[in-house]
């Protein structure tokens, strides 16, 4: 073992040199995760030698086994996250070179009590705790180099108390949250952009906004009034940046609630100011007619109690086919045309209006397709008729101008 340090050190320097030779993240050839891996493995090789040397020294001096665990590494993950496979490989490597750390992988989406306990709001999140239960570091990014650095630092921490039941205590949902150390505060100061605990308390009826800068307050008011139903989230509905936002989108879509969204990560001032304005500390936040309804927990409770759209007081999203059926049957005779009967916007529409004026003593209804691009495009598919005008009688397509001419 005493030769392990001499054996591993050259490999460590080799990996450092390879890492430095890889292009920066701004290069088009290779991305930063690969560079991070080279640096991480250099640290791991260095640690292998140090651990071996330390173990050899300890065994030669006292003849006893290695000291107790220095702490626990809790890795909160989700299978769908693209960094999960990479981080799993890193943690497997760390297990062998950091023998004083217990490693525990926790599926974030199936352990809500632990997620709330540790204030985990994004995946991946890595939480390191000392053997007395104090949080040593919290990293809520997939930064391999930072995770490796913090784990190796904790591995060097002297074990002063027994840790036989440490892991069981830390992952017990009934235990109180661990206190934070000064090192945790330093880690959070660099990674606090996504670390926000989920709250299930009811929203305050009166918004608070003391000392908010006028531009921020104006932006918030404009944002909240921009849509009848607004989900303020991390990311977008098609690409959520956290599991909680993704779940909120799924709940709204399952309930067929039509909503707009705002990516709170795009504006740090609005992100901080909206928490104060609404007196709600976490995201996502759902607003209906500019009134805060709550976060994910509130949405889950409402969904479990019954129809979410009904409880929110909003109409369900209507499919385009249902809307077209409603339009084509709203009157016994209706013509879909360009413009209005009193002001046609094309010669074909003008001619069909003249025919209908002569042959429809009971009158007819009309719809200006130029005012609704969606109806204009989808009605062609719905009726399997490629041109306008189109005439419907009792919900059934009669045809276009040529057909109406023949019938006349």
Helices and strands as residue ranges (DSSP letters): H 4-21, H 32-62, E 71-77, H 84-97, E 101-107, G 108-110, H 112-118, E 125-130, E 135-139, H 144-156, H 166-170, H 182-191, H 214-224, E 229-233, E 235-236, E 239-240, H 243-254, E 260-263, G 264-266, H 268-278, E 285-288, E 291-294, H 296-305, H 308-312, H 320-328, E 333-337, E 339-340, E 343-344, H 347-359, E 365-368, G 369-371, H 373-383, E 390-393, E 396-399, H 401-407
